[in-house]
Amino acid sequence: MKRKPKFQAQVDDEGRLVLPGEMISHFGLKPGIQIGIDDGENYLRLHRPITHLAKVYIEPTNACNLECRTCIRNIWDEPIGQMDSKVFDRIIEGLKAFSPEPTVFLGGFGEPLSHPGIVDMVARVKALGAPVELITNGTLLTQEMSRRLIEAPLDMLWVSLDGATPESYADVRLGAALPEVLANLKCFRDLRMEAQLLKPEIGIVFVAMKRNIHDLPSLLQTGSRLDVARFLVTNVLPYTEELRKEILYSRALMDMIYQPPLLVPHVKLPKIDVDQIARKSLYEALCSEGQRCGALHRAYGRTGPKEVG
C-alpha cells in the first residue's frame, strides 16, 4: 500500500504542470521562480529554489554529558560554553524576516537538553510559526523535560542511538546506558499519547560503522515498538585514525532509494558500500516488518542477499 502524497499536482490542457495553491503557499514560491526537477525510475523530485532558506541549525551549547567514540571533541580543545540569551534574541529577530519560516533545528556537537533555557528556546521559535526539531542523546530526557517539550510544543524529537544492545550501545556512546535511554523515550511517547497528540514525532539517528551496522535491523524493530516515525542513518565522520577504519562508504557512489509503504517508518540511508560487511544487515533491516527497498532488491535479487567474495 503506497503512502498518500502530501500534495497533488495536475497537468492542464496545455501540458503544463500546475502546483496546488497550498503547496505554493507552504514553500513560499513566488511568480517567476525557477524550480529544479530530477527524474527517477518512478518519481519526479522538485527542489526548493536556492534563494529559499529551508532550515536553520542552532547549537545551544557544545557541552555534553557523554564521551562518545564518534565525537569531534576527542580531537579538539575548544572551550565549553552555552549560547547567551542575547545571542538567541538576535536569532529570533533574524528569523522574523523570512516567509515562510524555515525549520529550526536545535543541536550540534553538544547536548541541547543540558542548556537550562532549551524549552524556552523551543517555545520562542514556535511562537514565530516555525517548525522546531531537536536532537538529544536521550539521557537527560526526564519525564518533566518530556512534558515541557511536548507542551512547548516541539515538532520533532531526534534521539541518537548507535546500538541495539546495551553492549554495542555502550561501545560507541561511552557513559550512557541503553535501557535508561529507551525508558526515557517510551515515557516521552506515552506522555504524547496521553495528550492525544500526533506531535512531537520521534526520530532515531544511527551513525553507521563497521562495528555496529549489524545492529541496524534490531534497532529498526525497537524503534517501531516505540512509534518512531523516521530513521536517519548517517555515515561516521572519521575524525580519528580509529574511525577511518570504521567507514562503510569506500566505493559507494549514490544514495539508496527507499520508498516506504503506508504506516511504515521512513528510513533515510546514506551512501554505503553493499559488501560483505553491510549487505546482510541492510537487507534484513529494510525487508523486515513489511518494508521493501527497491535498490536493495536490485542488488540482491529477489531471493535474498547473496554472499560476497
Secondary structure by P-SEA (a helix, b strand, c coil): ccccccbbbbbcccbbbbbcaaaaaaacccccbbbbbbbcccbbbbbcccccccbbbbccccccccccccccccccccbbbbbcaaaaaaaaaaaaacccccbbbbbcccccccccaaaaaaaaaaaacbbbbbbcccccccaaaaaaaaaacccbbbbbbccccaaaaaaccccccaaaaaaaaaaaaaaaaaacccccbbbbbbbcccccccaaaaaaaaaaaacccbbbbbbbccccaaaaaacccccccccbbbbbcccccbbbbcccccccccaaaaaaaaaccccccaaaaaacccccccccc
